[in-house]
């Protein structure tokens, strides 16, 4: 299977290369092509859209991340951090959510290559995954910049980019460089885990035509105390107050390393050979799917131990070429992920809780834990060719591209739920899990074309068309159009519209993935009439989204800049566990994953920046959600009603910068219906609005030495979770903490 994938990927890239090379070279000799005119590529033009922002290396130095770069990405317009879904489960597993479309609709890239390791983690019926996402595979000190691309501009990247794209761009020093960095973050509260990080990078030339980069990193955050969220509630049976404990944030240990070798194969041609290896393991804080603290398995206390780990290995070859007729960039990448975790429950209230699954000593009792591994191989290949051309007298650049993505999963862990024999004949799924095939895969090929056309001195048009074909779902067509109109030298209007899509994931597609509710979780109106069963559906269609935005931007010679953008996404064919029984009104009741109704997301983004004299600079942005709801009026994602980020930089001296920053979060509205079952919730809590203020400073001691220090959550605005299954107060906002970063280059 993998050999076939590699052949398909290579064939896609080589086929497109041959097609591009077939363009008559005489085109470069005709006078109608104005090569001296500077015309942006379609990608470069898209990245100047209003829904695009960039985090620089300097931004990361002024406001260092504690553990995960998601912490600074969330400060961009339109971005928040949420748990996996609006159910509130796994709320402390914060992931990047762009424009309220949910983490599953945010595509993470590293140097333009997709990162899909989180897809190896089982998806529960409400869309939850026990995962930290894919934003923490690169140490912050290795990052040169981060591009955050929202809305229509992101559609060109294919499946999974309906909300947006985060492209993490790593550093590639030109001269011989070494760097060692240490970082320590100490919370004021002893109930919260501290963080220690150390990493190094060594890079430079290795001969006349070779250069290299090596890096290594160790990053550890301890778990929160198990009683951090202890609250007093009234026992329904006795009427007396009792203490209820909800789990805090789990810890994590990242070990990352990588090597990059760049070969100057010929003038204008570079080839990268790259390997990156990561190990990400948790430090258990007792967190369960429903939030209740689980400390022991049998007579073993697991608090602070590793209960799950992710191994990620990525191997890639990249070619960048310059030709008389244009330029190209092609790569092929193999991403291998081993998702290993202690055996967990698969049904009912104990789902995803750690359990004693096997008898390892032969005494007939389940007295030991067992690790299980799900393996995911993802092969991605892409080739893109950019050529300047004359289209009807308009200076233009055309971009042609092809992309292949193959996902191959071996999963004997999450298909262990038995199916009643009387249902087996109706479904074609073997009732006994041992008779099921643990392997599943899907493959997608995409072709796309874009043009960046300077229509006149004021108007630039960027039309595009992408066609994807999957062996599981058929075809998806994604047209797009972005336009920029210069009203004056300072004022610009921009608009965009694009169709985006997302393929079903392998769990949703897999008919051998049998989900059991264990009774109480049966869909409305069958409470306590279970167990009910939900099957994967190989006939699912892709999710679709029609994304629109329009806005205006100002950039004056006085250093003042700002923009205001309205966006609107019509989200259709959304995939969720079905609520309609498919085997008549009989017991056991049978359901499947289905393409369901629409959702609507709309809002306003704005940003403003200005210099305040020679010593100060102000930056601020706003996100206001107008609507983020499914057809039944329930929230699509648990995000604040509004978010305001602001920072004031004081250049205290040539070598010292002091930054005061703040974020104001609006209220988060809770759902009124259980999104998994359709039942009305008896009682829900909204999450109140609050503000977090940070203070930090960077001192360039010498040209090679730097010190960063500061205080996060200066006023100790600590918010603790009270909800994990219902309500919107599903995660902890950590309190005041102190950090110190030391960096030495040579």
MARLUMVO-443406 format. One record per residue (C-alpha): x negated, y, z negated; residue in three letters. Coordinates in steps of 0.5 Angstrom, whole numbers, always signed. Layout:
BEGIN
R     c1     c2     c3   aa
R      X      Y      Z  ALA
...
***
This chain:
BEGIN
R     c1     c2     c3   aa
R     +0     +0     +0  UNK
R     -5     +5     -2  UNK
R     -9     +3     +4  UNK
R     -3     +5     +9  UNK
R     -3    +11     +5  UNK
R    -10    +13     +6  UNK
R     -9    +12    +14  UNK
R     -3    +16    +14  UNK
R     -6    +22    +11  UNK
R    -12    +21    +15  UNK
R     -8    +20    +21  UNK
R     -4    +26    +20  UNK
R    -10    +31    +19  UNK
R    -13    +28    +25  UNK
R     -7    +29    +29  UNK
R     -6    +36    +27  UNK
R    -13    +38    +28  UNK
R    -13    +35    +35  UNK
R     -7    +39    +37  UNK
R    -10    +45    +35  UNK
R    -16    +44    +39  UNK
R    -12    +43    +45  UNK
R    -10    +50    +45  UNK
R    -14    +53    +51  UNK
R    -20    +57    +49  UNK
R    -19    +61    +55  UNK
R    -14    +65    +50  UNK
R    -20    +68    +47  UNK
R    -22    +71    +53  UNK
R    -16    +75    +55  UNK
R    -15    +82    +54  UNK
R     -8    +81    +51  UNK
R    -11    +79    +44  UNK
R    -13    +84    +40  UNK
R    -18    +81    +36  UNK
R    -21    +87    +33  UNK
R    -14    +88    +29  UNK
R    -14    +86    +22  UNK
R     -8    +82    +21  UNK
R     -6    +78    +15  UNK
R     -5    +71    +15  UNK
R     +2    +68    +14  UNK
R     +0    +66     +7  UNK
R     -4    +72     +5  UNK
R     +2    +76     +7  UNK
R     +7    +72     +3  UNK
R     +2    +73     -3  UNK
R     +3    +80     -3  UNK
R    +11    +79     -4  UNK
R    +14    +82    -10  UNK
R    +15    +76    -13  UNK
R     +8    +74    -13  UNK
R     +3    +76    -19  UNK
R     -4    +74    -20  UNK
R     -8    +73    -27  UNK
R    -15    +75    -27  UNK
R    -21    +72    -30  UNK
R    -22    +79    -34  UNK
R    -14    +78    -36  UNK
R    -16    +71    -39  UNK
R    -22    +74    -43  UNK
R    -18    +80    -46  UNK
R    -12    +75    -48  UNK
R    -15    +68    -49  UNK
R    -11    +62    -49  UNK
R    -11    +58    -55  UNK
R    -10    +51    -52  UNK
R     -6    +51    -45  UNK
R     -6    +57    -40  UNK
R     +1    +56    -39  UNK
R     +1    +61    -45  UNK
R     -2    +67    -41  UNK
R     +2    +65    -35  UNK
R     +9    +66    -39  UNK
R     +7    +73    -39  UNK
R     +8    +74    -32  UNK
R    +15    +77    -29  UNK
R    +20    +71    -28  UNK
R    +16    +66    -32  UNK
R    +18    +63    -39  UNK
R    +16    +57    -43  UNK
R    +22    +52    -44  UNK
R    +23    +44    -46  UNK
R    +24    +40    -40  UNK
R    +32    +41    -40  UNK
R    +38    +45    -43  UNK
R    +39    +39    -48  UNK
R    +34    +42    -53  UNK
R    +31    +35    -53  UNK
R    +23    +35    -54  UNK
R    +24    +43    -54  UNK
R    +17    +44    -57  UNK
R    +14    +41    -51  UNK
R    +13    +48    -47  UNK
R    +12    +48    -40  UNK
R    +12    +53    -35  UNK
R    +19    +55    -32  UNK
R    +20    +60    -26  UNK
R    +26    +64    -25  UNK
R    +30    +59    -30  UNK
R    +30    +53    -25  UNK
R    +27    +49    -30  UNK
R    +19    +46    -30  UNK
R    +21    +40    -25  UNK
R    +22    +46    -20  UNK
R    +15    +49    -21  UNK
R     +9    +46    -17  UNK
R     +2    +46    -20  UNK
R     -4    +47    -16  UNK
R    -11    +47    -17  UNK
R    -15    +50    -12  UNK
R     -9    +49     -7  UNK
R     -8    +42     -9  UNK
R     -2    +39    -12  UNK
R     -2    +36    -19  UNK
R     +3    +31    -20  UNK
R     +1    +27    -26  UNK
R     +7    +29    -30  UNK
R    +11    +25    -25  UNK
R     +9    +18    -29  UNK
R    +13    +20    -35  UNK
R    +19    +17    -36  UNK
R    +25    +21    -34  UNK
R    +31    +21    -39  UNK
R    +38    +21    -37  UNK
R    +39    +29    -39  UNK
R    +32    +30    -35  UNK
R    +28    +30    -41  UNK
R    +20    +28    -40  UNK
R    +16    +27    -46  UNK
R    +10    +31    -43  UNK
R     +6    +37    -44  UNK
R     +6    +39    -36  UNK
R     +1    +39    -31  UNK
R     -2    +46    -33  UNK
R     -8    +44    -38  UNK
R    -12    +40    -34  UNK
R    -17    +46    -33  UNK
R    -21    +49    -38  UNK
R    -19    +57    -39  UNK
R    -27    +59    -38  UNK
R    -27    +55    -31  UNK
R    -22    +59    -28  UNK
R    -23    +65    -23  UNK
R    -16    +67    -22  UNK
R     -9    +64    -23  UNK
R     -3    +66    -17  UNK
R     +4    +66    -19  UNK
R     +8    +65    -13  UNK
R    +16    +66    -14  UNK
R    +22    +65    -10  UNK
R    +22    +65     -2  UNK
R    +14    +66     -2  UNK
R    +14    +59     -5  UNK
R    +18    +55     +0  UNK
R    +12    +54     +4  UNK
R     +9    +49     -1  UNK
R    +14    +44     +0  UNK
R    +17    +39     -5  UNK
R    +18    +42    -12  UNK
R    +17    +49    -11  UNK
R    +24    +51    -11  UNK
R    +23    +56    -17  UNK
R    +15    +57    -16  UNK
R     +8    +55    -15  UNK
R     +2    +56    -20  UNK
R     -4    +56    -16  UNK
R    -10    +55    -21  UNK
R    -17    +57    -18  UNK
R    -23    +55    -21  UNK
R    -30    +59    -21  UNK
R    -35    +57    -15  UNK
R    -41    +62    -17  UNK
R    -46    +63    -11  UNK
R    -52    +64    -15  UNK
R    -55    +59    -20  UNK
R    -51    +60    -27  UNK
R    -50    +57    -33  UNK
R    -45    +58    -39  UNK
R    -43    +55    -45  UNK
R    -37    +58    -49  UNK
R    -34    +56    -56  UNK
R    -27    +58    -58  UNK
R    -23    +57    -65  UNK
R    -16    +59    -67  UNK
R    -14    +59    -74  UNK
R     -7    +60    -76  UNK
R     -6    +63    -83  UNK
R     -1    +58    -85  UNK
R     -4    +51    -87  UNK
R     +3    +48    -84  UNK
R     +0    +50    -77  UNK
R     -5    +46    -73  UNK
R    -12    +50    -71  UNK
R    -15    +49    -65  UNK
R    -23    +48    -63  UNK
R    -25    +48    -56  UNK
R    -32    +48    -53  UNK
R    -34    +47    -46  UNK
R    -40    +48    -41  UNK
R    -41    +50    -33  UNK
R    -47    +49    -29  UNK
R    -47    +51    -22  UNK
R    -52    +54    -16  UNK
R    -55    +52    -10  UNK
R    -58    +45     -9  UNK
R    -63    +46     -3  UNK
R    -62    +50     +3  UNK
R    -55    +47     +5  UNK
R    -52    +45     -1  UNK
R    -49    +47     -8  UNK
R    -46    +44    -14  UNK
R    -42    +45    -20  UNK
R    -42    +41    -26  UNK
R    -37    +42    -32  UNK
R    -35    +39    -39  UNK
R    -30    +41    -44  UNK
R    -27    +39    -51  UNK
R    -21    +42    -53  UNK
R    -17    +40    -60  UNK
R    -11    +42    -63  UNK
R     -9    +39    -70  UNK
R     -1    +37    -71  UNK
R     +3    +41    -75  UNK
R     +5    +39    -82  UNK
R    +11    +34    -82  UNK
R    +15    +38    -87  UNK
R    +14    +45    -83  UNK
R    +21    +45    -81  UNK
R    +24    +43    -87  UNK
R    +31    +46    -88  UNK
R    +37    +45    -93  UNK
R    +44    +42    -90  UNK
R    +50    +40    -94  UNK
R    +51    +32    -93  UNK
R    +58    +31    -90  UNK
R    +59    +25    -95  UNK
R    +57    +28   -102  UNK
R    +58    +35   -100  UNK
R    +51    +36   -104  UNK
R    +45    +40   -101  UNK
R    +40    +35    -98  UNK
R    +33    +37    -94  UNK
R    +33    +35    -87  UNK
R    +26    +35    -84  UNK
R    +25    +37    -76  UNK
R    +18    +35    -73  UNK
R    +14    +41    -71  UNK
R     +9    +42    -65  UNK
R     +4    +35    -64  UNK
R     -3    +36    -63  UNK
R     -7    +35    -57  UNK
R    -14    +33    -55  UNK
R    -17    +34    -48  UNK
R    -23    +32    -45  UNK
R    -25    +34    -38  UNK
R    -30    +34    -34  UNK
R    -32    +35    -26  UNK
R    -37    +35    -21  UNK
R    -37    +39    -14  UNK
R    -42    +38     -9  UNK
R    -41    +43     -3  UNK
R    -45    +42     +4  UNK
R    -46    +47     +9  UNK
R    -45    +42    +15  UNK
R    -46    +47    +20  UNK
R    -45    +55    +21  UNK
R    -38    +56    +19  UNK
R    -36    +50    +17  UNK
R    -36    +47     +9  UNK
R    -35    +41     +6  UNK
R    -33    +40     -1  UNK
R    -34    +33     -5  UNK
R    -30    +33    -11  UNK
R    -29    +29    -17  UNK
R    -25    +31    -24  UNK
R    -24    +26    -30  UNK
R    -19    +28    -35  UNK
R    -17    +25    -42  UNK
R    -11    +28    -45  UNK
R     -8    +25    -52  UNK
R     -3    +27    -57  UNK
R     -4    +28    -64  UNK
R     +3    +25    -67  UNK
R     +7    +30    -71  UNK
R    +13    +25    -72  UNK
R    +17    +28    -66  UNK
R    +22    +24    -63  UNK
R    +27    +25    -58  UNK
R    +32    +28    -63  UNK
R    +27    +32    -67  UNK
R    +28    +27    -73  UNK
R    +21    +26    -76  UNK
R    +18    +19    -75  UNK
R    +12    +18    -80  UNK
R    +12    +10    -80  UNK
R    +12     +4    -76  UNK
R    +13     -2    -80  UNK
R     +8     +0    -86  UNK
R     +3     +4    -81  UNK
R     +3    +11    -82  UNK
R     +2    +15    -75  UNK
R     +2    +22    -77  UNK
R     -4    +25    -74  UNK
R     -6    +19    -70  UNK
R     -6    +18    -62  UNK
R     +1    +15    -60  UNK
R     +0    +17    -52  UNK
R     -5    +19    -47  UNK
R     -6    +21    -40  UNK
R    -12    +19    -36  UNK
R    -12    +23    -30  UNK
R    -17    +22    -24  UNK
R    -17    +26    -18  UNK
R    -22    +25    -12  UNK
R    -22    +30     -6  UNK
R    -25    +32     +0  UNK
R    -24    +39     +3  UNK
R    -26    +42    +10  UNK
R    -26    +49    +11  UNK
R    -28    +51    +19  UNK
R    -29    +57    +23  UNK
R    -28    +57    +30  UNK
R    -28    +62    +36  UNK
R    -20    +61    +36  UNK
R    -19    +61    +29  UNK
R    -20    +58    +22  UNK
R    -18    +51    +19  UNK
R    -17    +48    +12  UNK
R    -16    +41    +11  UNK
R    -16    +36     +5  UNK
R    -15    +29     +3  UNK
R    -14    +28     -5  UNK
R    -13    +22     -9  UNK
R    -10    +23    -16  UNK
R    -10    +17    -20  UNK
R     -6    +17    -27  UNK
R     -5    +12    -33  UNK
R     +0    +14    -37  UNK
R     -1    +10    -44  UNK
R     +3    +10    -50  UNK
R     +5     +6    -56  UNK
R    +11     +2    -54  UNK
R    +18     +6    -55  UNK
R    +25     +5    -55  UNK
R    +29     +5    -49  UNK
R    +36     +6    -51  UNK
R    +41    +10    -56  UNK
R    +38    +14    -62  UNK
R    +32    +11    -62  UNK
R    +30    +12    -55  UNK
R    +23    +14    -54  UNK
R    +22    +13    -61  UNK
R    +16     +9    -63  UNK
R    +18     +2    -64  UNK
R    +14     -5    -66  UNK
R    +15     -9    -59  UNK
R    +11    -15    -60  UNK
R     +9    -20    -64  UNK
R     +1    -21    -63  UNK
R     -1    -25    -69  UNK
R     +4    -31    -67  UNK
R     +8    -31    -74  UNK
R    +15    -29    -71  UNK
R    +15    -22    -73  UNK
R    +15    -16    -69  UNK
R     +9    -13    -74  UNK
R     +5     -9    -69  UNK
R     +5     -4    -64  UNK
R     +3     -5    -57  UNK
R     +1     +0    -52  UNK
R     +4     +0    -45  UNK
R     +1     +3    -39  UNK
R     +5     +6    -33  UNK
R     +0     +8    -27  UNK
R     +2    +13    -21  UNK
R     -3    +14    -15  UNK
R     -1    +20    -11  UNK
R     -5    +21     -4  UNK
R     -4    +28     -1  UNK
R     -7    +30     +5  UNK
R     -6    +37     +9  UNK
R     -9    +41    +15  UNK
R     -8    +48    +16  UNK
R    -10    +52    +22  UNK
R     -9    +59    +23  UNK
R    -10    +63    +30  UNK
R    -10    +70    +32  UNK
R     -5    +71    +38  UNK
R     -1    +76    +42  UNK
R     +6    +75    +41  UNK
R    +10    +80    +46  UNK
R     +5    +85    +45  UNK
R     +5    +85    +38  UNK
R     -2    +83    +34  UNK
R     +0    +77    +30  UNK
R     -3    +71    +27  UNK
R     +0    +64    +27  UNK
R     -1    +58    +22  UNK
R     +1    +51    +24  UNK
R     +0    +46    +18  UNK
R     +2    +38    +17  UNK
R     +2    +35    +10  UNK
R     +3    +28     +7  UNK
R     +5    +26     +0  UNK
R     +5    +19     -2  UNK
R     +7    +17     -9  UNK
R     +6    +10    -11  UNK
R     +8     +8    -18  UNK
R     +7     +1    -22  UNK
R    +12     +1    -28  UNK
R    +13     -5    -32  UNK
R    +15     -1    -38  UNK
R    +21     +3    -37  UNK
R    +25     -2    -33  UNK
R    +25     -7    -40  UNK
R    +33     -6    -41  UNK
R    +37    -12    -39  UNK
R    +43    -11    -35  UNK
R    +49    -16    -37  UNK
R    +50    -21    -32  UNK
R    +57    -20    -30  UNK
R    +54    -13    -27  UNK
R    +48    -16    -24  UNK
R    +52    -18    -18  UNK
R    +55    -12    -17  UNK
R    +49     -8    -17  UNK
R    +43    -12    -14  UNK
R    +39    -11    -20  UNK
R    +36    -17    -23  UNK
R    +39    -17    -30  UNK
R    +33    -20    -33  UNK
R    +27    -15    -33  UNK
R    +22    -20    -32  UNK
R    +25    -21    -25  UNK
R    +25    -14    -23  UNK
R    +19    -11    -18  UNK
R    +15     -6    -22  UNK
R    +13     -3    -16  UNK
R    +16     +3    -13  UNK
R    +14     +8     -8  UNK
R    +16    +14     -3  UNK
R    +12    +18     +3  UNK
R    +14    +24     +6  UNK
R    +11    +28    +12  UNK
R    +12    +35    +13  UNK
R    +10    +40    +19  UNK
R    +11    +47    +19  UNK
R     +9    +53    +23  UNK
R     +9    +61    +21  UNK
R     +7    +67    +24  UNK
R     +5    +74    +21  UNK
R     +7    +79    +26  UNK
R     +6    +87    +26  UNK
R    +12    +89    +29  UNK
R    +10    +96    +29  UNK
R     +6   +101    +24  UNK
R    +11   +100    +19  UNK
R    +15    +93    +19  UNK
R    +11    +86    +18  UNK
R    +15    +80    +19  UNK
R    +13    +73    +17  UNK
R    +18    +68    +20  UNK
R    +17    +60    +18  UNK
R    +20    +54    +19  UNK
R    +18    +47    +15  UNK
R    +21    +40    +17  UNK
R    +20    +34    +12  UNK
R    +21    +27    +13  UNK
R    +21    +22     +7  UNK
R    +22    +15     +8  UNK
R    +27    +15     +2  UNK
R    +32    +21     +4  UNK
R    +31    +23    +11  UNK
R    +30    +30    +13  UNK
R    +30    +37    +10  UNK
R    +29    +43    +14  UNK
R    +26    +49    +11  UNK
R    +27    +56    +15  UNK
R    +24    +62    +12  UNK
R    +23    +70    +13  UNK
R    +20    +75     +9  UNK
R    +19    +82    +11  UNK
R    +15    +88     +9  UNK
R    +17    +95    +11  UNK
R    +13   +101     +9  UNK
R    +18   +107     +8  UNK
R    +12   +112     +6  UNK
R     +4   +111     +4  UNK
R     +7   +110     -3  UNK
R    +13   +106     -2  UNK
R    +15    +99     +1  UNK
R    +21    +95     +1  UNK
R    +20    +88     +2  UNK
R    +25    +82     +2  UNK
R    +25    +75     +3  UNK
R    +30    +69     +4  UNK
R    +28    +61     +4  UNK
R    +31    +54     +4  UNK
R    +27    +50     -1  UNK
R    +27    +43     -3  UNK
R    +25    +38     -8  UNK
R    +25    +30     -7  UNK
R    +28    +25    -12  UNK
R    +23    +23    -17  UNK
R    +21    +15    -17  UNK
R    +25    +14    -23  UNK
R    +32    +17    -20  UNK
R    +30    +13    -14  UNK
R    +29     +6    -17  UNK
R    +35     +1    -18  UNK
R    +30     -3    -23  UNK
R    +30     +3    -28  UNK
R    +36     +1    -32  UNK
R    +38     +6    -37  UNK
R    +43     +4    -43  UNK
R    +46     +9    -48  UNK
R    +47     +4    -53  UNK
R    +55     +6    -54  UNK
R    +55    +13    -57  UNK
R    +52    +16    -51  UNK
R    +58    +14    -46  UNK
R    +60    +19    -42  UNK
R    +67    +23    -43  UNK
R    +72    +20    -45  UNK
R    +69    +13    -47  UNK
R    +65    +15    -54  UNK
R    +64     +9    -58  UNK
R    +66     +4    -52  UNK
R    +59     +2    -50  UNK
R    +54     +1    -48  UNK
R    +54     +4    -42  UNK
R    +49     +3    -36  UNK
R    +46     +8    -31  UNK
R    +42     +6    -25  UNK
R    +37     +9    -21  UNK
R    +40    +11    -14  UNK
R    +36     +9     -8  UNK
R    +41    +13     -3  UNK
R    +39    +20     -7  UNK
R    +39    +26     -2  UNK
R    +34    +32     -4  UNK
R    +35    +38     -8  UNK
R    +36    +44     -4  UNK
R    +36    +51     -6  UNK
R    +37    +58     -2  UNK
R    +32    +63     -5  UNK
R    +33    +70     -4  UNK
R    +30    +77     -6  UNK
R    +30    +84     -4  UNK
R    +26    +90     -8  UNK
R    +22    +96     -7  UNK
R    +15    +97     -9  UNK
R    +11   +104    -11  UNK
R     +3   +105    -11  UNK
R     +1   +112    -11  UNK
R     -6   +115    -11  UNK
R     -5   +117    -18  UNK
R     -6   +110    -21  UNK
R     +1   +109    -22  UNK
R     +4   +103    -19  UNK
R    +11    +99    -20  UNK
R    +16    +95    -17  UNK
R    +23    +92    -18  UNK
R    +26    +86    -15  UNK
R    +33    +83    -15  UNK
R    +33    +75    -14  UNK
R    +38    +70    -13  UNK
R    +38    +62    -12  UNK
R    +44    +58    -10  UNK
R    +42    +51    -12  UNK
R    +45    +45     -9  UNK
R    +45    +38     -9  UNK
R    +42    +38    -16  UNK
R    +40    +31    -19  UNK
R    +43    +28    -25  UNK
R    +45    +22    -29  UNK
R    +53    +21    -26  UNK
R    +59    +22    -31  UNK
R    +63    +18    -26  UNK
R    +64    +11    -27  UNK
R    +62     +7    -21  UNK
R    +65     +0    -22  UNK
R    +72     +2    -24  UNK
R    +75     +2    -31  UNK
R    +72     -4    -34  UNK
R    +67     -6    -39  UNK
R    +61     -6    -39  UNK
R    +61     +1    -35  UNK
R    +57     +3    -30  UNK
R    +54    +10    -27  UNK
R    +48    +12    -23  UNK
R    +44    +18    -22  UNK
R    +48    +22    -17  UNK
R    +47    +29    -13  UNK
R    +52    +33    -16  UNK
R    +54    +40    -16  UNK
R    +51    +47    -15  UNK
R    +48    +52    -20  UNK
R    +47    +59    -19  UNK
R    +41    +63    -22  UNK
R    +40    +71    -21  UNK
R    +36    +76    -24  UNK
R    +32    +82    -24  UNK
R    +24    +83    -25  UNK
R    +20    +89    -25  UNK
R    +13    +91    -27  UNK
R    +10    +98    -28  UNK
R     +2   +100    -29  UNK
R     -1   +106    -30  UNK
R     -8   +109    -32  UNK
R     -7   +114    -38  UNK
R    -13   +118    -38  UNK
R    -20   +115    -37  UNK
R    -20   +111    -43  UNK
R    -13   +107    -43  UNK
R     -9   +103    -38  UNK
R     -2   +101    -39  UNK
R     +2    +95    -36  UNK
R     +9    +92    -37  UNK
R    +14    +88    -34  UNK
R    +21    +86    -35  UNK
R    +25    +80    -33  UNK
R    +33    +80    -34  UNK
R    +37    +74    -33  UNK
R    +44    +76    -30  UNK
R    +46    +69    -29  UNK
R    +43    +62    -30  UNK
R    +48    +57    -30  UNK
R    +51    +50    -27  UNK
R    +58    +50    -24  UNK
R    +61    +48    -30  UNK
R    +59    +55    -34  UNK
R    +53    +51    -38  UNK
R    +46    +54    -38  UNK
R    +41    +51    -33  UNK
R    +35    +52    -37  UNK
R    +34    +55    -44  UNK
R    +31    +61    -43  UNK
R    +32    +68    -46  UNK
R    +37    +73    -43  UNK
R    +31    +78    -42  UNK
R    +24    +78    -43  UNK
R    +19    +84    -44  UNK
R    +11    +84    -44  UNK
R     +7    +90    -45  UNK
R     +0    +91    -46  UNK
R     -5    +97    -47  UNK
R    -12    +97    -46  UNK
R    -17   +102    -49  UNK
R    -24   +102    -46  UNK
R    -27   +104    -53  UNK
R    -34   +104    -50  UNK
R    -38   +101    -44  UNK
R    -38    +94    -47  UNK
R    -32    +94    -51  UNK
R    -24    +93    -49  UNK
R    -19    +93    -54  UNK
R    -12    +90    -52  UNK
R     -6    +91    -56  UNK
R     +0    +87    -53  UNK
R     +7    +85    -54  UNK
R    +13    +81    -52  UNK
R    +20    +82    -53  UNK
R    +24    +76    -52  UNK
R    +32    +76    -52  UNK
R    +37    +72    -54  UNK
R    +38    +65    -52  UNK
R    +45    +62    -51  UNK
R    +46    +55    -53  UNK
R    +50    +50    -49  UNK
R    +57    +49    -51  UNK
R    +58    +42    -47  UNK
R    +53    +36    -48  UNK
R    +50    +36    -41  UNK
R    +49    +28    -42  UNK
R    +56    +26    -44  UNK
R    +60    +32    -42  UNK
R    +63    +32    -49  UNK
R    +64    +39    -52  UNK
R    +59    +40    -58  UNK
R    +62    +42    -65  UNK
R    +57    +47    -67  UNK
R    +52    +50    -63  UNK
R    +47    +56    -65  UNK
R    +44    +61    -60  UNK
R    +36    +63    -61  UNK
R    +36    +70    -64  UNK
R    +32    +75    -60  UNK
R    +25    +77    -63  UNK
R    +18    +80    -62  UNK
R    +11    +78    -62  UNK
R     +5    +83    -62  UNK
R     -2    +81    -61  UNK
R     -9    +85    -62  UNK
R    -15    +83    -59  UNK
R    -22    +86    -57  UNK
R    -28    +84    -52  UNK
R    -35    +86    -53  UNK
R    -40    +85    -48  UNK
R    -46    +84    -52  UNK
R    -51    +84    -47  UNK
R    -50    +82    -39  UNK
R    -50    +75    -41  UNK
R    -47    +74    -48  UNK
R    -39    +76    -50  UNK
R    -35    +76    -56  UNK
R    -28    +76    -56  UNK
R    -24    +76    -63  UNK
R    -17    +78    -65  UNK
R    -10    +77    -68  UNK
R     -4    +73    -65  UNK
R     +3    +75    -68  UNK
R     +0    +80    -72  UNK
R     +7    +81    -76  UNK
R     +8    +74    -77  UNK
R    +14    +74    -73  UNK
R    +15    +66    -74  UNK
R    +21    +63    -72  UNK
R    +22    +55    -73  UNK
R    +27    +50    -70  UNK
R    +33    +48    -73  UNK
R    +36    +45    -67  UNK
R    +34    +39    -62  UNK
R    +40    +36    -59  UNK
R    +45    +42    -59  UNK
R    +44    +49    -60  UNK
R    +38    +53    -57  UNK
R    +33    +54    -63  UNK
R    +29    +48    -60  UNK
R    +22    +50    -61  UNK
R    +17    +53    -66  UNK
R    +14    +60    -65  UNK
R     +7    +60    -69  UNK
R     +6    +65    -74  UNK
R     +0    +69    -75  UNK
R     -7    +67    -73  UNK
R    -14    +69    -72  UNK
R    -19    +67    -66  UNK
R    -26    +68    -64  UNK
R    -29    +66    -57  UNK
R    -37    +66    -56  UNK
R    -39    +66    -49  UNK
R    -47    +65    -47  UNK
R    -49    +65    -40  UNK
R    -56    +64    -37  UNK
***
